[in-house]
Amino acid sequence: MESVGAKAKGTHYAYVVLLTSALVALGALGFGRFSYPVILPAMKQGLNISYEQAGLIDSSSSIGYLALSVIAGFVASRFGPRKVISVSMALLGVSLIGTGFAPDFFMALVMRILTGIGSGGSNVPVMALASAWFASSKRGLASGVITGGIGMGLFISGIAVPGIISGNGLAGWRYAWYFLGALVLLISLISFALLRNRPQEMGLAPVGEPASPHVSPAATSNGQGHLQSAKGIYRMPVLWHLAFIYVLFGFSYITYSTFFAAYLTREGGLTAAAAGSLWALAGLLSVVSGSIWGMVSDIWGRKYGLALVFLVQAISFFTFAAVPNAYAFYASAILFGLTAWSIPAIMAAACGDYGGPRLAPAVLGSITLFFGIGQALGPAVGGRIADVTGSFAPAFFLAAAASTLGALASLVLRPQESKQQLRGVIR
């Protein structure tokens, strides 16, 4: 076998892992999570449910995501991301197809819980792969490329799903879920075939790091000792700081994305097709959002990257509700699209900075627990607000306030001191 310091022939395999990871993100969140806003209006009508129930269905997927986020991180640290990702994607595909078969609110709720479990079990480990395959100086950009898959999934959903729904009558929303589920099952097979847990398995060093012939694959394998040291991350102040920031993002962005199409069709005067097209535009722009802002965080620092993204999103959410006309809708969608998946990308890079390649899945999984809490609260609170007030605008104003608080919290992040604290914890 080649030594760890050996050079790859031709293109470094890290880029195969990177593109496959983006494909996983496309299925895990682009299809599993963000196709729901486009399908929601037809699904609500088909199941004859209220907006509060529709919000609860979406919150149920966040609960499933929440349940698996921490577990997936630790399990991936122990057994390797590849197996965890592949199995989770298979579960996700089955749950999406099952959602299409749901005869009532309760069955849809159960299927979306399973969707959240599959999404969390695949997305958390795949986002941490960048930390194993890329050096810190390139980690933000690499994480951004992975999150670009989410935007591509959103774009495909916005273009394909409305056509599937309109072309199949009252059952169109069911066929949309079948279509997305089948694609996710295909991605599950691809991920198992192409993903690798770490470059050392192939006799390679991470991209951007010098070759080190003294490190062997056996020496870098996951073991029980790593899991024991990972438990110490909960004593780290920066973990709780990042968790607070992430819960604000989870709450704000999911409120906006869940009720995006419903607001435009019910209060904005747009057709379902027009709302889907606008969502597709945001998705297309979001393909590069993580890469752009991830690279900004590589250069300027994680806290400034986070603060700028939160500020732009606050403007997007506020504009969406305060100025209900076509120009404002487009401006809001463009601003959201240009920043959509930036915070997950920067967070994934930060977890790699603080925890290193070995503990990155566990650190990311731990803060994703709080991200999931925010995601679970957003749709339930937003749906309740819409039912009580008759408008989604107050929910979007609340999302803007949460984003503003996220910007302020990011600015007081102290990464250098926190990194030293973490190193002391995991020694």
C-alpha positions as CSV (number, residue, x, y, z in Angstrom):
1,M,0.0,0.0,0.0
2,E,1.2,3.5,-0.7
3,S,2.3,5.6,2.2
4,V,0.2,8.4,3.5
5,G,2.5,10.9,1.9
6,A,2.0,9.5,-1.5
7,K,0.6,11.7,-4.2
8,A,-2.6,10.8,-6.0
9,K,-2.3,10.1,-9.7
10,G,-4.1,12.9,-11.5
11,T,-6.9,14.6,-9.7
12,H,-6.8,14.2,-5.9
13,Y,-9.6,11.9,-4.7
14,A,-10.7,14.6,-2.3
15,Y,-12.6,16.2,-5.2
16,V,-14.5,13.0,-5.9
17,V,-15.5,12.9,-2.3
18,L,-16.4,16.6,-2.4
19,L,-18.7,16.3,-5.4
20,T,-20.3,13.1,-4.0
21,S,-20.8,14.9,-0.7
22,A,-22.6,17.7,-2.6
23,L,-24.8,15.1,-4.2
24,V,-25.7,13.8,-0.7
25,A,-26.5,17.3,0.5
26,L,-28.7,17.7,-2.6
27,G,-30.8,14.7,-1.6
28,A,-30.6,15.1,2.2
29,L,-31.7,18.7,2.4
30,G,-32.4,19.9,-1.1
31,F,-35.0,17.1,-1.7
32,G,-35.6,15.8,1.8
33,R,-36.1,19.2,3.5
34,F,-36.6,22.0,1.0
35,S,-39.0,20.4,-1.5
36,Y,-41.7,20.7,1.2
37,P,-42.4,24.4,0.7
38,V,-43.2,23.9,-3.0
39,I,-45.3,20.8,-2.3
40,L,-47.0,22.3,0.8
41,P,-50.0,24.1,-0.9
42,A,-51.1,21.1,-2.9
43,M,-50.4,18.7,0.0
44,K,-52.4,20.9,2.4
45,Q,-55.4,20.8,0.1
46,G,-55.0,17.0,-0.6
47,L,-54.9,16.1,3.1
48,N,-57.4,18.9,4.1
49,I,-55.3,20.2,7.0
50,S,-54.7,23.7,8.5
51,Y,-51.6,25.8,8.2
52,E,-50.8,25.0,11.9
53,Q,-50.9,21.2,11.0
54,A,-48.8,21.9,7.9
55,G,-46.3,23.6,10.1
56,L,-46.4,20.7,12.6
57,I,-45.7,18.2,9.8
58,D,-42.6,20.2,8.8
59,S,-41.6,20.6,12.4
60,S,-41.8,16.8,12.8
61,S,-39.0,16.4,10.2
62,S,-36.9,18.8,12.3
63,I,-37.6,16.7,15.4
64,G,-36.3,13.6,13.5
65,Y,-33.3,15.6,12.4
66,L,-32.8,16.7,16.0
67,A,-32.9,13.2,17.3
68,L,-30.2,12.0,14.9
69,S,-27.9,15.0,14.7
70,V,-25.8,14.2,17.8
71,I,-26.0,10.5,17.4
72,A,-25.0,10.6,13.8
73,G,-21.9,12.7,14.6
74,F,-20.7,10.3,17.3
75,V,-21.5,7.2,15.3
76,A,-19.8,8.6,12.3
77,S,-16.7,9.4,14.4
78,R,-16.7,5.7,15.6
79,F,-17.7,3.7,12.4
80,G,-16.9,6.2,9.6
81,P,-19.2,8.6,7.7
82,R,-19.5,6.4,4.6
83,K,-21.7,3.7,6.2
84,V,-23.8,6.1,8.2
85,I,-24.5,8.4,5.2
86,S,-25.4,5.5,2.9
87,V,-27.9,3.9,5.3
88,S,-29.4,7.2,6.3
89,M,-29.9,8.2,2.6
90,A,-31.7,4.9,2.0
91,L,-34.1,5.6,4.9
92,L,-34.7,9.1,3.6
93,G,-35.6,7.8,0.2
94,V,-38.1,5.3,1.6
95,S,-39.6,8.0,3.9
96,L,-40.2,10.4,1.0
97,I,-42.0,7.7,-1.0
98,G,-44.0,6.9,2.2
99,T,-45.0,10.6,2.5
100,G,-46.6,10.3,-1.0
101,F,-48.6,7.3,0.3
102,A,-49.8,9.1,3.4
103,P,-53.7,9.1,3.7
104,D,-53.9,11.6,6.5
105,F,-52.2,14.1,8.8
106,F,-50.9,11.4,11.3
107,M,-49.2,9.3,8.6
108,A,-47.7,12.3,7.0
109,L,-46.3,13.3,10.4
110,V,-44.7,9.9,11.0
111,M,-43.2,9.9,7.5
112,R,-41.7,13.3,8.0
113,I,-40.2,12.3,11.3
114,L,-38.4,9.5,9.4
115,T,-37.4,12.0,6.8
116,G,-35.8,14.1,9.4
117,I,-33.9,11.1,10.8
118,G,-32.6,10.2,7.3
119,S,-31.6,13.8,6.7
120,G,-29.8,14.3,10.0
121,G,-28.1,10.9,9.7
122,S,-26.7,11.8,6.3
123,N,-26.2,15.6,6.4
124,V,-24.2,15.9,9.6
125,P,-21.5,13.3,8.7
126,V,-21.2,14.5,5.1
127,M,-20.7,18.1,6.1
128,A,-17.9,17.0,8.4
129,L,-16.1,15.1,5.6
130,A,-14.5,18.4,4.4
131,S,-12.6,18.6,7.6
132,A,-11.0,15.2,6.9
133,W,-10.1,15.8,3.3
134,F,-9.1,19.5,3.3
135,A,-6.7,21.6,5.3
136,S,-8.1,24.5,7.5
137,S,-7.1,27.1,5.0
138,K,-9.4,25.5,2.3
139,R,-12.1,24.1,4.7
140,G,-14.6,26.9,4.4
141,L,-14.6,26.8,0.6
142,A,-14.8,23.0,0.6
143,S,-17.8,23.0,3.0
144,G,-19.4,25.7,0.8
145,V,-19.2,23.4,-2.2
146,I,-21.0,20.7,-0.3
147,T,-23.8,23.0,0.7
148,G,-24.0,24.1,-2.9
149,G,-25.7,20.7,-3.4
150,I,-28.6,21.9,-1.2
151,G,-29.2,24.8,-3.6
152,M,-29.1,22.6,-6.6
153,G,-31.7,20.4,-5.0
154,L,-33.8,23.4,-4.2
155,F,-33.5,24.6,-7.8
156,I,-34.5,21.2,-9.2
157,S,-37.5,21.0,-6.8
158,G,-38.6,24.5,-7.8
159,I,-38.5,23.6,-11.5
160,A,-39.7,19.9,-11.5
161,V,-42.1,19.6,-8.7
162,P,-44.7,22.2,-9.8
163,G,-44.9,20.5,-13.2
164,I,-45.3,17.1,-11.6
165,I,-48.1,18.4,-9.4
166,S,-50.0,20.2,-12.1
167,G,-49.7,17.3,-14.5
168,N,-51.2,14.7,-12.2
169,G,-54.3,16.3,-10.8
170,L,-55.3,16.1,-7.2
171,A,-52.7,13.3,-6.6
172,G,-49.9,15.4,-8.2
173,W,-48.3,16.1,-4.8
174,R,-48.0,12.4,-4.2
175,Y,-46.2,11.8,-7.4
176,A,-43.8,14.6,-6.5
177,W,-42.8,12.7,-3.4
178,Y,-42.4,9.4,-5.3
179,F,-40.1,11.2,-7.8
180,L,-37.9,12.7,-5.1
181,G,-37.7,9.5,-3.1
182,A,-36.5,7.5,-6.1
183,L,-33.7,10.0,-6.8
184,V,-32.6,9.9,-3.1
185,L,-32.4,6.1,-3.2
186,L,-30.2,6.4,-6.3
187,I,-27.9,8.9,-4.4
188,S,-27.7,6.4,-1.5
189,L,-26.1,3.8,-3.9
190,I,-23.7,6.4,-5.4
191,S,-22.6,7.6,-2.0
192,F,-21.8,4.1,-0.8
193,A,-19.8,3.4,-4.0
194,L,-17.7,6.7,-4.0
195,L,-17.4,8.1,-0.5
196,R,-14.3,7.4,1.6
197,N,-13.9,8.3,5.3
198,R,-10.5,9.9,5.1
199,P,-7.6,10.4,2.7
200,Q,-5.3,8.1,4.8
201,E,-7.4,5.1,3.7
202,M,-6.1,5.8,0.2
203,G,-2.5,6.7,1.1
204,L,-3.1,10.4,0.7
205,A,-2.8,13.6,2.7
206,P,-5.6,16.1,2.9
207,V,-5.6,18.8,0.2
208,G,-3.6,21.8,1.4
209,E,-1.5,19.9,3.9
210,P,2.0,18.6,3.4
211,A,2.6,14.9,3.0
212,S,3.4,13.1,6.2
213,P,5.0,9.7,5.8
214,H,5.0,9.1,9.6
215,V,1.2,8.8,9.8
216,S,-0.4,5.5,9.0
217,P,-4.0,4.7,8.3
218,A,-4.1,2.5,11.4
219,A,-2.9,5.3,13.5
220,T,-5.7,7.5,12.4
221,S,-8.5,5.0,12.6
222,N,-11.5,5.8,14.8
223,G,-11.6,4.1,18.1
224,Q,-13.2,4.1,21.5
225,G,-10.6,6.5,22.8
226,H,-11.7,9.2,20.4
227,L,-15.3,8.8,21.5
228,Q,-14.3,9.2,25.1
229,S,-12.4,12.4,24.4
230,A,-15.3,13.7,22.3
231,K,-17.5,13.8,25.4
232,G,-15.3,16.6,26.6
233,I,-16.6,19.0,24.0
234,Y,-19.6,19.8,26.1
235,R,-17.2,21.5,28.6
236,M,-16.1,23.9,25.9
237,P,-17.6,27.4,26.1
238,V,-17.4,28.0,22.3
239,L,-19.6,25.0,21.7
240,W,-22.5,26.6,23.6
241,H,-21.8,29.9,21.8
242,L,-21.9,28.2,18.4
243,A,-25.0,26.3,19.5
244,F,-26.8,29.6,20.3
245,I,-25.9,31.1,17.0
246,Y,-27.1,27.9,15.2
247,V,-30.4,27.8,16.9
248,L,-31.1,31.3,15.7
249,F,-30.3,30.4,12.1
250,G,-32.4,27.2,12.3
251,F,-35.4,29.2,13.5
252,S,-35.1,32.1,11.1
253,Y,-34.3,30.4,7.8
254,I,-36.8,27.6,8.2
255,T,-39.7,30.0,9.0
256,Y,-38.9,31.9,5.8
257,S,-38.4,28.8,3.6
258,T,-41.4,26.8,4.9
259,F,-44.0,29.5,4.3
260,F,-42.3,31.1,1.3
261,A,-44.7,29.7,-1.4
262,A,-47.8,29.8,0.8
263,Y,-47.2,33.5,1.6
264,L,-46.7,34.4,-2.1
265,T,-49.8,32.5,-3.2
266,R,-52.1,33.6,-0.4
267,E,-51.0,37.1,0.3
268,G,-48.6,38.1,-2.5
269,G,-50.9,37.4,-5.4
270,L,-48.6,35.0,-7.2
271,T,-49.6,31.7,-8.8
272,A,-48.1,28.5,-7.5
273,A,-46.0,28.2,-10.7
274,A,-44.6,31.8,-10.2
275,A,-43.9,31.1,-6.5
276,G,-42.1,27.9,-7.6
277,S,-40.0,29.7,-10.1
278,L,-39.0,32.3,-7.6
279,W,-38.0,29.6,-5.2
280,A,-36.0,28.0,-8.0
281,L,-34.2,31.3,-8.6
282,A,-33.2,31.4,-4.9
283,G,-32.1,27.8,-5.2
284,L,-30.0,28.5,-8.3
285,L,-28.2,31.4,-6.6
286,S,-27.7,29.4,-3.4
287,V,-25.6,26.9,-5.2
288,V,-22.6,29.2,-4.9
289,S,-23.6,30.8,-1.6
290,G,-21.7,28.5,0.7
291,S,-18.6,28.6,-1.5
292,I,-18.5,32.4,-1.6
293,W,-19.1,33.0,2.1
294,G,-17.1,29.9,3.1
295,M,-14.1,31.5,1.3
296,V,-14.8,34.8,3.0
297,S,-14.7,33.1,6.3
298,D,-11.4,31.4,5.3
299,I,-9.9,34.9,4.7
300,W,-11.6,37.2,7.2
301,G,-12.4,34.7,10.0
302,R,-15.5,32.6,10.9
303,K,-17.2,35.3,13.1
304,Y,-17.2,38.0,10.5
305,G,-18.4,35.6,7.8
306,L,-21.3,34.6,10.1
307,A,-22.2,38.1,11.1
308,L,-22.4,39.4,7.5
309,V,-24.5,36.4,6.4
310,F,-27.0,36.9,9.3
311,L,-27.3,40.6,8.4
312,V,-28.1,40.0,4.8
313,Q,-30.7,37.4,5.7
314,A,-32.3,39.8,8.2
315,I,-32.7,42.3,5.4
316,S,-34.2,39.6,3.2
317,F,-36.8,38.4,5.7
318,F,-37.8,42.0,6.7
319,T,-38.2,43.1,3.1
320,F,-40.3,40.0,2.2
321,A,-42.9,41.0,4.8
322,A,-42.7,44.8,4.9
323,V,-42.9,45.5,1.2
324,P,-45.4,43.0,-0.4
325,N,-44.8,43.6,-4.1
326,A,-43.1,41.7,-6.9
327,Y,-39.9,43.8,-6.7
328,A,-39.5,43.2,-3.0
329,F,-40.2,39.5,-3.4
330,Y,-37.4,39.2,-6.0
331,A,-35.0,41.2,-3.9
332,S,-35.7,39.1,-0.9
333,A,-35.3,35.8,-2.8
334,I,-32.1,37.0,-4.4
335,L,-30.6,38.0,-1.0
336,F,-31.6,34.8,0.6
337,G,-30.3,32.7,-2.3
338,L,-26.9,34.4,-2.2
339,T,-26.5,33.6,1.5
340,A,-28.8,30.5,2.0
341,W,-26.4,27.8,3.0
342,S,-23.5,29.9,4.0
343,I,-24.0,29.5,7.8
344,P,-24.0,25.7,7.7
345,A,-20.8,25.8,5.5
346,I,-19.1,28.2,7.9
347,M,-20.3,26.2,10.9
348,A,-18.9,23.0,9.4
349,A,-15.6,24.6,8.8
350,A,-15.5,26.1,12.3
351,C,-16.2,22.6,13.8
352,G,-13.2,21.3,11.9
353,D,-11.1,24.2,13.2
354,Y,-12.1,23.6,16.8
355,G,-12.3,19.8,16.8
356,G,-9.9,18.7,14.1
357,P,-10.7,16.1,11.4
358,R,-11.3,13.3,14.0
359,L,-13.8,15.0,16.2
360,A,-15.4,17.3,13.6
361,P,-18.5,15.1,13.1
362,A,-19.1,14.9,16.9
363,V,-18.7,18.7,17.3
364,L,-20.9,19.5,14.3
365,G,-23.5,16.9,15.5
366,S,-23.6,18.5,18.9
367,I,-24.3,22.0,17.7
368,T,-26.7,20.6,15.1
369,L,-28.8,19.4,18.0
370,F,-29.6,23.1,18.7
371,F,-30.0,23.9,15.0
372,G,-32.7,21.2,15.0
373,I,-34.5,22.8,18.0
374,G,-34.6,26.1,16.0
375,Q,-35.9,24.2,12.9
376,A,-38.6,22.5,15.0
377,L,-39.8,25.7,16.5
378,G,-39.9,27.8,13.4
379,P,-42.7,26.1,11.3
380,A,-44.8,25.4,14.4
381,V,-44.6,29.0,15.6
382,G,-45.0,30.5,12.1
383,G,-48.0,28.3,11.3
384,R,-49.6,29.3,14.6
385,I,-49.0,33.0,13.9
386,A,-50.6,32.6,10.4
387,D,-53.7,30.9,11.7
388,V,-54.2,33.5,14.6
389,T,-53.4,36.7,12.7
390,G,-54.4,35.7,9.2
391,S,-51.0,36.7,7.8
392,F,-47.5,35.2,7.6
393,A,-45.9,38.7,7.8
394,P,-45.4,38.7,11.6
395,A,-43.6,35.4,11.4
396,F,-41.2,36.8,8.9
397,F,-40.6,39.9,11.1
398,L,-39.8,37.5,13.9
399,A,-37.3,35.6,11.6
400,A,-35.6,38.9,10.8
401,A,-35.2,39.7,14.5
402,A,-33.7,36.3,15.1
403,S,-31.2,36.9,12.3
404,T,-30.2,40.3,13.7
405,L,-29.6,38.7,17.1
406,G,-27.5,36.0,15.3
407,A,-25.3,38.7,13.7
408,L,-24.6,40.3,17.1
409,A,-23.9,37.0,18.7
410,S,-21.4,36.1,15.9
411,L,-19.5,39.3,16.4
412,V,-18.5,38.4,20.0
413,L,-17.3,34.9,19.0
414,R,-13.6,34.5,20.2
415,P,-12.2,31.7,18.0
416,Q,-8.6,31.8,19.1
417,E,-9.2,31.5,22.8
418,S,-11.9,28.9,22.2
419,K,-9.5,26.8,20.0
420,Q,-7.0,26.8,22.8
421,Q,-9.7,25.8,25.3
422,L,-10.8,22.9,23.1
423,R,-7.3,21.6,22.6
424,G,-7.0,21.4,26.4
425,V,-10.3,19.6,26.7
426,I,-9.5,16.8,24.2
427,R,-5.9,16.1,25.1
